Amino acid sequence: MQPVRLRPHTDDGARIVIDKGPFTDTLIRQFPKLTVAEGSSKFRALLIGGISALVACIGLLVWFGVPITAELLSNVYPRDSEIRLGEIARDQIISAFALENEENDEEVVCVPNADAMRGLDQIMHQLIKSGDLDYTYEITVIRSDMANAIALPGGQIVLFSDLLQMATSPEGLAGVLAHEIGHTEMHHGLRKMFYGIGLGQLIWLFGGGLDAPIDLLFQHSYSRQMEHDADLYALDLLGKAKVTSHDLAALLEKMSRQRTRNGLQNTIPEFLSSHPDTDGRSALFKEARLTGKVDIPYADWLAIENICRF
């Protein structure tokens, strides 16, 4: 038997719940508007509607509110604090690689010789003079078999040595650096930090302190948009610097082939990846038809390729 709930018509929360019986039948006849079956379809509909509304509100807050708040905070975050944050993050990355390789910090960082430093400076100069940039950039090269680059807050760029050896031209490296500059200039590092903090707090609040897979999906979706925006920024910067975009397209294709040989290609669907599809990114730079060279001597480029080999 379903219990009967006796409550004021305004439903302000005061209720009397009693089991259905002869006495309740009398109450129902006398006060039909004040009674409702605990398990009635109306009650279930209200409950389901309330839960659905709560879920919708949380979804809207995550999808719109957290990114907007993260962007606003990144725009007002003190510049000195952002620069220091990037330096700390760089040092933590170095320490993590040193620990993994059982080396000290100095051993995992490759210090460019004079020729390599001159070449890197010239590549950056050709990019920086062509854009209205807000940061002073510092490049750190780490010895690693990972072909990648990372833009940290405040103008810190970390290059991993396998990327230098995989790039076949200074123009390809210029494309990578233009992409990382785009991340920095658009405050992507700060936005991801604030986004992660805000999203984590929401998941904790509404999930009873438990993490959830939806957290991962939202964060990756946000990262894919950042990567696409950084690609568009790189295209614009390469165009202003008069540097071809084809070499970056070739580098992306080469990285994709390497992942295929290593059995890593297509192991993760694009909607779960933090980066857009590599083939699509390569096509974007190939179809741009930008032309031009980086003005550095070939000897300087060879020195850059071999930074971590000596």
DAFEN-V85352 format. One record per residue. N is the residue number from 1. PSI is psi as a letter, one per 30 degrees, with the letter a starting at -180 (999 if undefined). Layout:
n=N psi=PSI
n=N psi=PSI
This chain:
n=1 psi=k
n=2 psi=k
n=3 psi=l
n=4 psi=k
n=5 psi=j
n=6 psi=k
n=7 psi=l
n=8 psi=l
n=9 psi=f
n=10 psi=f
n=11 psi=h
n=12 psi=g
n=13 psi=f
n=14 psi=j
n=15 psi=l
n=16 psi=k
n=17 psi=k
n=18 psi=l
n=19 psi=k
n=20 psi=k
n=21 psi=a
n=22 psi=e
n=23 psi=e
n=24 psi=e
n=25 psi=e
n=26 psi=e
n=27 psi=e
n=28 psi=e
n=29 psi=e
n=30 psi=e
n=31 psi=i
n=32 psi=f
n=33 psi=f
n=34 psi=g
n=35 psi=k
n=36 psi=k
n=37 psi=k
n=38 psi=e
n=39 psi=g
n=40 psi=l
n=41 psi=e
n=42 psi=e
n=43 psi=e
n=44 psi=e
n=45 psi=e
n=46 psi=e
n=47 psi=e
n=48 psi=e
n=49 psi=e
n=50 psi=e
n=51 psi=e
n=52 psi=e
n=53 psi=e
n=54 psi=e
n=55 psi=e
n=56 psi=e
n=57 psi=e
n=58 psi=e
n=59 psi=e
n=60 psi=e
n=61 psi=e
n=62 psi=e
n=63 psi=e
n=64 psi=e
n=65 psi=e
n=66 psi=e
n=67 psi=e
n=68 psi=e
n=69 psi=e
n=70 psi=e
n=71 psi=e
n=72 psi=e
n=73 psi=e
n=74 psi=f
n=75 psi=f
n=76 psi=f
n=77 psi=k
n=78 psi=k
n=79 psi=e
n=80 psi=e
n=81 psi=e
n=82 psi=e
n=83 psi=e
n=84 psi=e
n=85 psi=e
n=86 psi=e
n=87 psi=e
n=88 psi=e
n=89 psi=e
n=90 psi=e
n=91 psi=e
n=92 psi=e
n=93 psi=e
n=94 psi=e
n=95 psi=e
n=96 psi=e
n=97 psi=e
n=98 psi=e
n=99 psi=e
n=100 psi=e
n=101 psi=g
n=102 psi=h
n=103 psi=l
n=104 psi=l
n=105 psi=e
n=106 psi=f
n=107 psi=f
n=108 psi=f
n=109 psi=k
n=110 psi=k
n=111 psi=j
n=112 psi=k
n=113 psi=a
n=114 psi=e
n=115 psi=e
n=116 psi=e
n=117 psi=e
n=118 psi=e
n=119 psi=e
n=120 psi=e
n=121 psi=e
n=122 psi=e
n=123 psi=e
n=124 psi=e
n=125 psi=e
n=126 psi=e
n=127 psi=e
n=128 psi=e
n=129 psi=f
n=130 psi=f
n=131 psi=l
n=132 psi=i
n=133 psi=k
n=134 psi=f
n=135 psi=l
n=136 psi=k
n=137 psi=k
n=138 psi=k
n=139 psi=k
n=140 psi=k
n=141 psi=k
n=142 psi=k
n=143 psi=j
n=144 psi=l
n=145 psi=g
n=146 psi=k
n=147 psi=j
n=148 psi=l
n=149 psi=l
n=150 psi=k
n=151 psi=k
n=152 psi=l
n=153 psi=k
n=154 psi=g
n=155 psi=g
n=156 psi=k
n=157 psi=k
n=158 psi=k
n=159 psi=k
n=160 psi=k
n=161 psi=e
n=162 psi=f
n=163 psi=e
n=164 psi=e
n=165 psi=f
n=166 psi=e
n=167 psi=k
n=168 psi=g
n=169 psi=l
n=170 psi=f
n=171 psi=e
n=172 psi=e
n=173 psi=e
n=174 psi=e
n=175 psi=e
n=176 psi=e
n=177 psi=e
n=178 psi=e
n=179 psi=e
n=180 psi=e
n=181 psi=e
n=182 psi=e
n=183 psi=e
n=184 psi=e
n=185 psi=f
n=186 psi=g
n=187 psi=h
n=188 psi=e
n=189 psi=e
n=190 psi=e
n=191 psi=e
n=192 psi=e
n=193 psi=e
n=194 psi=e
n=195 psi=e
n=196 psi=e
n=197 psi=e
n=198 psi=e
n=199 psi=e
n=200 psi=e
n=201 psi=e
n=202 psi=e
n=203 psi=e
n=204 psi=e
n=205 psi=e
n=206 psi=f
n=207 psi=g
n=208 psi=h
n=209 psi=g
n=210 psi=k
n=211 psi=l
n=212 psi=k
n=213 psi=f
n=214 psi=f
n=215 psi=e
n=216 psi=e
n=217 psi=e
n=218 psi=e
n=219 psi=e
n=220 psi=e
n=221 psi=e
n=222 psi=e
n=223 psi=e
n=224 psi=e
n=225 psi=e
n=226 psi=e
n=227 psi=e
n=228 psi=e
n=229 psi=e
n=230 psi=e
n=231 psi=e
n=232 psi=e
n=233 psi=e
n=234 psi=e
n=235 psi=e
n=236 psi=e
n=237 psi=e
n=238 psi=e
n=239 psi=e
n=240 psi=e
n=241 psi=f
n=242 psi=h
n=243 psi=k
n=244 psi=k
n=245 psi=f
n=246 psi=e
n=247 psi=e
n=248 psi=e
n=249 psi=e
n=250 psi=e
n=251 psi=e
n=252 psi=e
n=253 psi=e
n=254 psi=e
n=255 psi=e
n=256 psi=e
n=257 psi=e
n=258 psi=e
n=259 psi=e
n=260 psi=e
n=261 psi=e
n=262 psi=g
n=263 psi=g
n=264 psi=f
n=265 psi=k
n=266 psi=g
n=267 psi=f
n=268 psi=k
n=269 psi=l
n=270 psi=e
n=271 psi=f
n=272 psi=f
n=273 psi=l
n=274 psi=f
n=275 psi=k
n=276 psi=l
n=277 psi=k
n=278 psi=e
n=279 psi=e
n=280 psi=e
n=281 psi=e
n=282 psi=e
n=283 psi=e
n=284 psi=e
n=285 psi=e
n=286 psi=e
n=287 psi=f
n=288 psi=f
n=289 psi=h
n=290 psi=k
n=291 psi=l
n=292 psi=l
n=293 psi=l
n=294 psi=k
n=295 psi=i
n=296 psi=l
n=297 psi=l
n=298 psi=e
n=299 psi=e
n=300 psi=e
n=301 psi=e
n=302 psi=e
n=303 psi=e
n=304 psi=e
n=305 psi=e
n=306 psi=g
n=307 psi=e
n=308 psi=g
n=309 psi=f
n=310 psi=999
